[in-house]
Amino acid sequence: MVSYNNTMDLMTNFDNLINASGLDNAAIDRLRNVFSDAQNKMEKLTHELAYYRRIRYGRTREAFNVNSPQLSLFEEVWDEDVAAIEAEVQKISKYANKPRAQAGRQALPKDLPRIEYRHEPESKQCQNCQRDLVLVREDITEKLDVEPAQFFVQRHIRPQYACRCCEQIISAPTAPAIIEGGLASEGLLAWIAIQKFADHLPLYRIHQIAQRSGVNLATSTLASWVGQTGVALQPLADRLAELLKQNPVLHADETPVQQLDPGSGKTKRAYLWAYRSNDLDAAQHRIIVFDYQTSRSGVHAQAFLDQWQGHLMVDDYAGYKALFKDNVTELACLAHMRRKFFDVYCANNSSIAEQALAYINELYAIEKDGVNLNAHARLELRQQRALPIVRTWHNWLNDKRKNTAPGSAIFKAIEYSLKRWTAFERYVHNGLLPIDNNPAENSIRPIAIGKKNWLFAGSQRAGIRAAAIQSLIATAKLNGLDPYAWLKSTLEKLPTHPNHLIDELLPFNSNPSS
């Protein structure tokens, strides 16, 4: 980084330069004024840069909210501003003689294709003695480049051959396709689906992207293709839900979305329910399934889970309570408890909330130590280190509750935790049970971002179709697959793939370990 604070050195360098230039006094005065203006602007930018660095890197980080989408958007803007200011300062400070230190560059992925450009000198002979130069080394620099989506036409040619004797014509058969006789290839259908459901672009923006390449894809045509793609993928989404319910431990959460209300010109509230597998169970596939429903009624969770038995990690929403009367065991989320205390601490620096957060942070630190352990080893870790903290914290909460004013914010946080305690403490006694519902919340987060773009679902059918496609794309991403590559390959195979081998098409990168 160039040092911009030593302005006296800059002025000295400048004086030396103009004194040696031989210019008249008027020209020197004009140069001094230009230099003074640049110096003032550089000082202003330096202070502004310090401010942006402080809010970007010097802020207090709160572990739970540090990955929130809104905060990430702000961080992107701050990073852009810092880089822009640094560039302006670097441009102004022509007279500074200290080179800017380069930050460590991230290595470019080795699997990306490389296009080499060789830059040879104009002459390979020494300019002094005219002898041939000898290659001693090669200076190699790499720059990351990209080409926007390129549209091209697949041209399928099937020669037709005739038998003069039998009077018949023979040609290669047309391969079955998702859309028979359609204009779109499977690659284009996959690209549209990823743009809409993974990158959250409405169809009119996809239309604009194609139009910039000279391809006119009407939104009505795009909508038709999305609808047909959704129908083709629905059996895969249904099978994904079946496999999900083979898990003995699940996460569940829900988020509101808007659905167009035909005839009224308005929208009404619908809900996208998310069900997620347990990351701690290596014997099960990693799966996310979204279920679109027109309300938040608990009957939808009951209908989806239908006869399922196991442990269910949820928040305190009353709609799940009916499930716990049968063979479903409730798990409570520590992150929700933490959020209650953190809000109180932010509001008034409550010492009680601070101590509660300290207990919670200890439990999370233990979980971090056990993240790569098997279920048996994780249970031992929890019993030895977490259980004593859980019991101490529980006794402490009961004591603080007696001396806290009912109705206060801290009383409500304590009351919430104690109300959920039995369901929360279960995780300590089983190495496979999760400590919080963050995996489900993380699964819903892209939906929360996306709905700001597509605003509302056009119909219940559209919502169901979106849920099915998003389930497959999100599961592919969860398993480390490239969603586009998986979807394109699947759409190519789907028309001729046997139904009894449908599991081969699901977005898993391998079989789960036992």
C-alpha positions as CSV (number, residue, x, y, z in Angstrom):
1,M,0.0,0.0,0.0
2,V,1.3,3.5,-0.8
3,S,1.9,5.7,2.2
4,Y,-0.3,8.7,1.7
5,N,0.3,10.4,5.1
6,N,3.9,11.7,4.5
7,T,2.8,14.7,2.6
8,M,6.1,16.6,3.3
9,D,8.0,13.9,1.3
10,L,5.6,14.3,-1.5
11,M,6.0,18.1,-1.5
12,T,9.8,17.8,-1.4
13,N,9.8,15.5,-4.4
14,F,7.6,17.9,-6.2
15,D,9.8,20.9,-5.4
16,N,12.8,19.1,-6.6
17,L,11.1,18.2,-9.9
18,I,9.8,21.7,-10.7
19,N,13.1,23.4,-9.7
20,A,14.9,21.2,-12.2
21,S,12.4,21.7,-14.9
22,G,13.4,25.3,-15.9
23,L,9.8,26.5,-16.1
24,D,8.9,30.2,-15.5
25,N,7.3,31.3,-12.3
26,A,3.8,31.4,-13.7
27,A,3.9,27.9,-14.9
28,I,5.4,26.7,-11.6
29,D,2.5,28.5,-9.7
30,R,-0.1,26.7,-11.9
31,L,1.6,23.4,-11.2
32,R,1.7,24.1,-7.5
33,N,-2.1,24.8,-7.6
34,V,-2.7,21.5,-9.4
35,F,-0.6,19.6,-7.0
36,S,-2.3,21.3,-4.0
37,D,-5.7,20.3,-5.3
38,A,-4.6,16.7,-5.9
39,Q,-3.1,16.6,-2.4
40,N,-6.3,17.8,-0.8
41,K,-8.4,15.3,-2.7
42,M,-6.0,12.5,-1.7
43,E,-6.3,13.5,1.9
44,K,-10.1,13.5,1.7
45,L,-10.1,10.1,0.0
46,T,-7.7,8.7,2.6
47,H,-10.0,9.6,5.4
48,E,-13.0,8.2,3.5
49,L,-11.0,5.0,2.9
50,A,-10.3,4.7,6.7
51,Y,-14.0,5.1,7.4
52,Y,-15.0,2.3,5.0
53,R,-12.3,0.0,6.3
54,R,-13.5,0.6,9.8
55,I,-17.1,-0.3,9.0
56,R,-16.1,-3.2,6.8
57,Y,-13.4,-4.9,9.0
58,G,-13.7,-3.2,12.4
59,R,-17.3,-3.9,13.2
60,T,-18.4,-6.3,16.0
61,R,-19.2,-9.6,14.4
62,E,-22.2,-11.6,15.8
63,A,-21.7,-15.3,15.0
64,F,-25.3,-16.1,14.2
65,N,-26.0,-13.2,11.9
66,V,-22.7,-12.9,10.2
67,N,-23.9,-14.8,7.1
68,S,-27.2,-13.1,6.7
69,P,-28.0,-12.2,3.0
70,Q,-28.6,-8.5,3.8
71,L,-25.2,-8.2,5.5
72,S,-23.5,-10.0,2.6
73,L,-25.0,-7.4,0.3
74,F,-23.7,-4.6,2.4
75,E,-20.3,-6.2,2.6
76,E,-20.2,-6.4,-1.2
77,V,-20.9,-2.7,-1.5
78,W,-18.3,-1.8,1.1
79,D,-15.7,-3.9,-0.7
80,E,-16.5,-2.2,-4.0
81,D,-16.2,1.2,-2.3
82,V,-12.9,0.4,-0.7
83,A,-11.4,-0.8,-4.0
84,A,-12.7,2.2,-5.8
85,I,-11.3,4.7,-3.3
86,E,-7.9,2.9,-3.3
87,A,-7.8,3.1,-7.1
88,E,-8.6,6.8,-7.0
89,V,-5.9,7.5,-4.4
90,Q,-3.4,5.3,-6.3
91,K,-4.2,7.3,-9.5
92,I,-3.7,10.7,-7.7
93,S,-0.5,9.8,-5.9
94,K,1.8,9.8,-8.9
95,Y,4.6,11.3,-6.9
96,A,4.7,8.6,-4.2
97,N,7.7,6.3,-4.8
98,K,6.7,3.3,-2.6
99,P,5.1,0.5,-4.7
100,R,1.7,-0.8,-3.7
101,A,1.9,-4.1,-1.9
102,Q,-0.2,-6.8,-3.7
103,A,-2.5,-8.9,-1.6
104,G,-2.2,-12.6,-1.9
105,R,-4.1,-13.9,-4.9
106,Q,-6.4,-16.8,-4.8
107,A,-5.2,-19.7,-6.9
108,L,-7.3,-20.2,-10.0
109,P,-9.0,-23.7,-10.2
110,K,-6.8,-26.2,-11.9
111,D,-9.6,-27.8,-13.8
112,L,-10.5,-24.7,-15.8
113,P,-9.4,-24.8,-19.4
114,R,-6.3,-22.7,-20.3
115,I,-5.9,-20.7,-23.5
116,E,-2.3,-19.8,-23.9
117,Y,-1.1,-16.5,-25.5
118,R,2.7,-16.4,-26.2
119,H,4.2,-12.9,-26.3
120,E,7.6,-13.0,-28.0
121,P,9.9,-9.9,-28.1
122,E,10.2,-8.2,-31.5
123,S,13.7,-9.5,-32.0
124,K,15.5,-12.5,-30.5
125,Q,18.9,-10.9,-31.0
126,C,20.8,-8.8,-28.6
127,Q,20.5,-5.1,-29.5
128,N,24.2,-4.5,-28.4
129,C,26.2,-7.5,-29.9
130,Q,23.6,-8.9,-32.3
131,R,24.0,-12.4,-30.9
132,D,21.0,-14.8,-30.6
133,L,19.2,-14.6,-27.2
134,V,19.0,-17.7,-25.1
135,L,15.7,-18.6,-23.3
136,V,16.4,-18.7,-19.6
137,R,12.8,-18.8,-18.2
138,E,9.2,-18.0,-18.9
139,D,7.3,-15.4,-16.9
140,I,3.7,-16.8,-16.7
141,T,0.7,-14.8,-15.4
142,E,-2.8,-16.0,-15.3
143,K,-6.0,-13.9,-15.6
144,L,-9.5,-15.2,-15.2
145,D,-11.8,-14.6,-18.1
146,V,-15.4,-15.4,-19.0
147,E,-17.6,-15.6,-22.0
148,P,-21.3,-14.7,-21.6
149,A,-23.9,-17.4,-22.5
150,Q,-23.5,-18.2,-26.2
151,F,-26.4,-19.5,-28.1
152,F,-25.8,-21.9,-30.9
153,V,-27.9,-24.2,-33.1
154,Q,-27.7,-28.0,-33.0
155,R,-28.2,-29.2,-36.5
156,H,-29.3,-32.9,-36.6
157,I,-29.0,-34.5,-40.1
158,R,-30.5,-37.9,-40.7
159,P,-29.8,-39.2,-44.2
160,Q,-32.6,-41.3,-45.7
161,Y,-31.7,-44.4,-47.6
162,A,-34.1,-46.2,-50.0
163,C,-34.2,-49.8,-51.1
164,R,-35.3,-50.0,-54.7
165,C,-36.2,-53.6,-54.4
166,C,-38.3,-53.4,-51.2
167,E,-39.5,-49.9,-51.8
168,Q,-38.8,-48.7,-48.2
169,I,-36.8,-45.9,-46.7
170,I,-34.5,-46.2,-43.8
171,S,-33.1,-43.5,-41.6
172,A,-31.8,-43.1,-38.0
173,P,-34.6,-42.7,-35.5
174,T,-35.2,-39.4,-33.8
175,A,-34.1,-39.5,-30.2
176,P,-36.9,-39.1,-27.6
177,A,-36.9,-35.7,-26.0
178,I,-38.5,-33.9,-23.1
179,I,-40.4,-31.7,-25.6
180,E,-41.0,-33.7,-28.7
181,G,-40.4,-31.7,-31.9
182,G,-39.6,-28.7,-29.8
183,L,-37.1,-25.9,-30.6
184,A,-35.3,-26.1,-27.3
185,S,-32.5,-28.6,-26.6
186,E,-32.0,-30.1,-23.2
187,G,-29.1,-27.8,-22.6
188,L,-31.2,-24.7,-23.2
189,L,-34.0,-26.1,-21.0
190,A,-31.5,-26.7,-18.2
191,W,-30.1,-23.2,-18.6
192,I,-33.5,-21.6,-18.4
193,A,-34.4,-23.6,-15.3
194,I,-31.1,-22.7,-13.5
195,Q,-31.5,-19.0,-14.4
196,K,-35.0,-19.0,-13.0
197,F,-34.8,-21.2,-10.0
198,A,-31.2,-21.1,-8.9
199,D,-30.2,-17.6,-10.0
200,H,-33.7,-16.2,-9.3
201,L,-34.2,-14.4,-12.6
202,P,-37.8,-13.8,-13.8
203,L,-38.6,-14.9,-17.3
204,Y,-38.6,-11.4,-18.8
205,R,-35.0,-10.9,-17.7
206,I,-34.0,-14.2,-19.3
207,H,-35.8,-13.0,-22.4
208,Q,-33.6,-9.8,-22.3
209,I,-30.4,-11.9,-21.9
210,A,-31.3,-13.9,-25.0
211,Q,-32.3,-10.9,-26.9
212,R,-28.8,-9.3,-26.4
213,S,-27.4,-12.3,-28.4
214,G,-29.9,-11.8,-31.2
215,V,-32.2,-14.6,-30.0
216,N,-35.8,-13.7,-29.5
217,L,-37.4,-16.0,-26.9
218,A,-40.8,-14.8,-26.0
219,T,-41.7,-15.0,-22.3
220,S,-44.7,-17.1,-23.2
221,T,-42.4,-19.6,-25.0
222,L,-40.1,-19.6,-22.0
223,A,-43.0,-20.2,-19.7
224,S,-44.2,-23.1,-21.8
225,W,-40.8,-24.7,-21.7
226,V,-40.5,-24.3,-17.9
227,G,-43.9,-25.8,-17.4
228,Q,-43.1,-28.9,-19.5
229,T,-39.7,-29.2,-17.8
230,G,-41.4,-29.2,-14.4
231,V,-43.8,-32.0,-15.5
232,A,-40.9,-34.1,-16.6
233,L,-39.0,-33.6,-13.4
234,Q,-41.9,-34.1,-11.0
235,P,-41.3,-37.9,-10.6
236,L,-37.8,-37.2,-9.5
237,A,-38.9,-34.7,-6.9
238,D,-41.5,-37.2,-5.7
239,R,-38.9,-39.9,-5.3
240,L,-36.6,-37.4,-3.5
241,A,-39.4,-36.8,-0.9
242,E,-39.8,-40.6,-0.5
243,L,-36.1,-41.0,0.2
244,L,-36.1,-38.0,2.6
245,K,-38.7,-39.6,4.8
246,Q,-36.5,-42.7,5.3
247,N,-34.3,-40.4,7.5
248,P,-34.8,-41.0,11.2
249,V,-34.0,-37.3,11.9
250,L,-35.3,-34.3,9.9
251,H,-35.3,-30.5,9.9
252,A,-38.4,-28.5,9.0
253,D,-39.1,-24.8,8.5
254,E,-41.3,-22.6,6.3
255,T,-41.3,-19.2,4.6
256,P,-44.1,-17.1,3.2
257,V,-44.4,-16.4,-0.5
258,Q,-46.9,-14.4,-2.5
259,Q,-49.3,-16.1,-4.9
260,L,-51.4,-14.3,-7.4
261,D,-55.1,-14.3,-6.6
262,P,-57.0,-14.6,-9.9
263,G,-59.8,-12.1,-10.4
264,S,-58.8,-9.8,-7.6
265,G,-55.7,-8.3,-9.2
266,K,-53.9,-8.9,-5.8
267,T,-51.8,-11.5,-4.2
268,K,-52.4,-13.7,-1.3
269,R,-50.0,-15.4,1.1
270,A,-48.8,-18.9,0.5
271,Y,-46.0,-20.9,2.1
272,L,-43.0,-22.9,1.0
273,W,-42.3,-25.6,3.6
274,A,-38.7,-26.9,3.7
275,Y,-37.7,-30.4,4.9
276,R,-34.1,-31.3,5.1
277,S,-32.0,-34.3,6.0
278,N,-29.7,-34.5,9.0
279,D,-26.1,-33.6,8.1
280,L,-24.8,-35.6,11.1
281,D,-26.0,-38.9,9.7
282,A,-23.5,-40.1,7.1
283,A,-25.6,-43.2,6.4
284,Q,-28.3,-41.0,4.7
285,H,-28.4,-39.0,1.5
286,R,-28.3,-35.2,1.8
287,I,-31.7,-34.0,0.6
288,I,-33.7,-30.9,0.6
289,V,-37.4,-31.0,-0.3
290,F,-39.7,-28.0,-0.7
291,D,-43.4,-28.4,-0.4
292,Y,-45.6,-25.6,-1.7
293,Q,-48.9,-25.0,0.2
294,T,-51.5,-22.2,0.2
295,S,-51.4,-21.7,4.0
296,R,-49.3,-22.2,7.1
297,S,-51.7,-24.7,8.7
298,G,-50.0,-27.6,10.5
299,V,-52.1,-30.0,8.5
300,H,-49.7,-29.5,5.6
301,A,-46.7,-30.8,7.7
302,Q,-48.8,-33.7,8.9
303,A,-49.8,-34.5,5.3
304,F,-46.3,-34.3,4.0
305,L,-44.7,-36.4,6.8
306,D,-47.7,-38.9,6.8
307,Q,-46.8,-41.9,9.0
308,W,-43.2,-40.8,9.3
309,Q,-41.6,-41.5,12.7
310,G,-38.4,-40.0,14.1
311,H,-36.9,-36.8,15.6
312,L,-38.0,-33.5,14.0
313,M,-36.0,-30.3,14.5
314,V,-38.3,-27.2,14.3
315,D,-38.9,-23.8,15.8
316,D,-41.7,-23.2,18.3
317,Y,-44.5,-22.7,15.7
318,A,-47.7,-24.2,16.9
319,G,-48.4,-25.9,13.5
320,Y,-45.9,-28.6,14.3
321,K,-47.4,-29.5,17.7
322,A,-49.9,-32.0,16.4
323,L,-47.1,-34.1,15.0
324,F,-45.6,-34.7,18.5
325,K,-48.7,-36.5,19.8
326,D,-47.9,-39.6,17.8
327,N,-44.5,-41.1,17.0
328,V,-42.6,-37.9,16.2
329,T,-40.2,-36.5,18.8
330,E,-39.6,-32.8,19.0
331,L,-36.1,-31.2,18.9
332,A,-35.6,-27.6,19.9
333,C,-33.3,-25.2,18.2
334,L,-30.5,-23.6,20.2
335,A,-30.0,-20.9,17.6
336,H,-33.5,-19.6,18.3
337,M,-32.8,-19.4,22.0
338,R,-29.6,-17.6,21.2
339,R,-31.4,-15.1,19.1
340,K,-33.7,-14.2,22.0
341,F,-30.8,-13.4,24.3
342,F,-28.8,-11.7,21.6
343,D,-31.6,-9.3,20.9
344,V,-31.8,-8.4,24.6
345,Y,-28.1,-7.9,24.8
346,C,-28.0,-5.6,21.8
347,A,-30.9,-3.6,23.2
348,N,-29.5,-2.9,26.7
349,N,-26.2,-4.7,27.3
350,S,-28.0,-7.0,29.7
351,S,-25.5,-8.9,31.9
352,I,-27.9,-11.8,32.2
353,A,-28.2,-12.0,28.4
354,E,-24.4,-11.8,28.1
355,Q,-23.9,-14.7,30.5
356,A,-26.6,-16.8,28.6
357,L,-24.7,-16.1,25.4
358,A,-21.5,-17.3,27.0
359,Y,-23.1,-20.7,27.9
360,I,-24.5,-21.0,24.4
361,N,-21.1,-20.2,22.8
362,E,-19.5,-22.9,24.9
363,L,-22.0,-25.5,23.6
364,Y,-21.4,-24.4,20.0
365,A,-17.6,-24.6,20.5
366,I,-18.0,-28.3,21.7
367,E,-20.1,-29.0,18.6
368,K,-17.4,-27.6,16.4
369,D,-14.9,-29.9,18.0
370,G,-17.2,-32.9,17.2
371,V,-18.3,-32.0,13.7
372,N,-16.0,-34.7,12.1
373,L,-16.6,-37.4,14.7
374,N,-18.9,-40.4,14.2
375,A,-22.1,-40.7,16.2
376,H,-20.6,-42.7,19.0
377,A,-17.6,-40.5,19.5
378,R,-19.8,-37.4,19.3
379,L,-22.1,-38.7,22.0
380,E,-19.1,-39.3,24.3
381,L,-18.0,-35.7,23.6
382,R,-21.4,-34.3,24.4
383,Q,-21.8,-36.4,27.5
384,Q,-18.4,-35.4,28.9
385,R,-18.3,-31.8,28.0
386,A,-21.7,-30.5,26.9
387,L,-24.0,-32.2,29.5
388,P,-22.5,-30.5,32.5
389,I,-22.8,-27.1,30.8
390,V,-26.4,-27.8,29.8
391,R,-27.3,-28.7,33.4
392,T,-25.5,-25.7,34.9
393,W,-27.1,-23.4,32.4
394,H,-30.6,-24.8,33.2
395,N,-30.2,-24.3,36.9
396,W,-28.9,-20.8,36.3
397,L,-31.9,-19.9,34.1
398,N,-34.3,-21.1,36.8
399,D,-32.5,-19.0,39.4
400,K,-32.5,-15.9,37.2
401,R,-36.2,-16.3,36.3
402,K,-37.1,-15.9,40.0
403,N,-35.5,-12.5,40.2
404,T,-36.5,-11.1,36.8
405,A,-39.5,-8.9,36.3
406,P,-42.3,-10.8,34.4
407,G,-43.0,-9.3,31.1
408,S,-39.5,-7.9,30.6
409,A,-37.5,-8.8,27.5
410,I,-35.0,-10.9,29.4
411,F,-37.8,-12.7,31.3
412,K,-39.3,-13.6,27.9
413,A,-36.0,-14.9,26.6
414,I,-35.5,-17.1,29.8
415,E,-39.1,-18.3,29.6
416,Y,-38.8,-19.2,25.9
417,S,-35.7,-21.3,26.7
418,L,-37.1,-23.1,29.7
419,K,-40.3,-23.8,27.8
420,R,-38.3,-25.5,25.0
421,W,-35.8,-27.2,27.4
422,T,-36.9,-30.8,27.3
423,A,-36.9,-30.8,23.5
424,F,-33.5,-29.0,23.4
425,E,-31.7,-31.2,25.9
426,R,-32.4,-34.3,23.8
427,Y,-29.4,-33.6,21.5
428,V,-27.0,-34.2,24.4
429,H,-28.1,-37.8,24.8
430,N,-27.8,-38.9,21.1
431,G,-24.8,-38.4,18.8
432,L,-26.9,-38.1,15.7
433,L,-29.3,-35.3,16.8
434,P,-28.5,-31.8,15.6
435,I,-28.1,-28.9,18.0
436,D,-30.1,-26.3,16.0
437,N,-32.2,-25.8,12.9
438,N,-29.7,-23.7,11.0
439,P,-29.5,-26.3,8.1
440,A,-33.2,-25.8,7.3
441,E,-33.0,-22.0,7.6
442,N,-29.9,-22.0,5.3
443,S,-32.0,-24.0,2.8
444,I,-34.8,-21.5,2.8
445,R,-32.5,-18.4,2.6
446,P,-32.1,-18.6,-1.2
447,I,-35.8,-18.7,-1.5
448,A,-36.1,-15.6,0.6
449,I,-33.6,-13.8,-1.7
450,G,-35.3,-15.1,-4.9
451,K,-38.8,-14.1,-4.0
452,K,-37.6,-10.5,-4.0
453,N,-37.0,-10.9,-7.7
454,W,-39.9,-13.1,-8.9
455,L,-42.3,-11.3,-6.5
456,F,-45.1,-13.9,-6.5
457,A,-46.1,-17.3,-7.9
458,G,-48.7,-17.1,-10.7
459,S,-50.7,-20.0,-9.4
460,Q,-50.7,-22.9,-7.0
461,R,-49.6,-25.1,-9.8
462,A,-46.7,-22.8,-10.6
463,G,-45.8,-22.9,-6.9
464,I,-45.8,-26.7,-6.8
465,R,-43.7,-26.8,-10.0
466,A,-41.2,-24.3,-8.6
467,A,-40.9,-26.3,-5.4
468,A,-40.2,-29.5,-7.3
469,I,-37.5,-28.0,-9.5
470,Q,-36.0,-26.1,-6.5
471,S,-35.8,-29.3,-4.5
472,L,-33.7,-31.0,-7.2
473,I,-31.4,-28.0,-7.8
474,A,-30.9,-27.4,-4.0
475,T,-30.2,-31.1,-3.4
476,A,-27.6,-31.1,-6.3
477,K,-25.9,-28.1,-4.7
478,L,-26.0,-29.7,-1.3
479,N,-24.2,-32.7,-2.7
480,G,-21.5,-30.7,-4.4
481,L,-22.8,-31.1,-7.9
482,D,-22.9,-28.4,-10.7
483,P,-26.7,-28.0,-10.9
484,Y,-26.6,-27.1,-14.6
485,A,-24.4,-30.1,-15.6
486,W,-26.6,-32.5,-13.6
487,L,-29.9,-31.1,-14.9
488,K,-28.8,-31.1,-18.6
489,S,-27.6,-34.7,-18.3
490,T,-30.8,-35.8,-16.5
491,L,-33.0,-34.2,-19.1
492,E,-31.1,-36.0,-21.8
493,K,-31.5,-39.4,-20.1
494,L,-35.0,-39.0,-18.7
495,P,-37.2,-39.8,-21.7
496,T,-35.7,-43.3,-22.1
497,H,-34.7,-44.1,-18.5
498,P,-36.6,-47.0,-16.9
499,N,-38.8,-46.0,-14.0
500,H,-37.5,-48.6,-11.7
501,L,-34.0,-47.2,-12.0
502,I,-35.1,-43.6,-11.3
503,D,-32.8,-43.4,-8.3
504,E,-29.8,-43.3,-10.7
505,L,-31.0,-39.9,-12.0
506,L,-31.2,-38.3,-8.5
507,P,-28.7,-35.5,-7.7
508,F,-26.4,-37.5,-5.5
509,N,-22.7,-37.6,-6.1
510,S,-22.3,-41.0,-4.4
511,N,-24.0,-43.6,-2.2
512,P,-24.1,-42.6,1.5
513,S,-21.6,-44.3,3.7
514,S,-22.8,-46.8,6.2
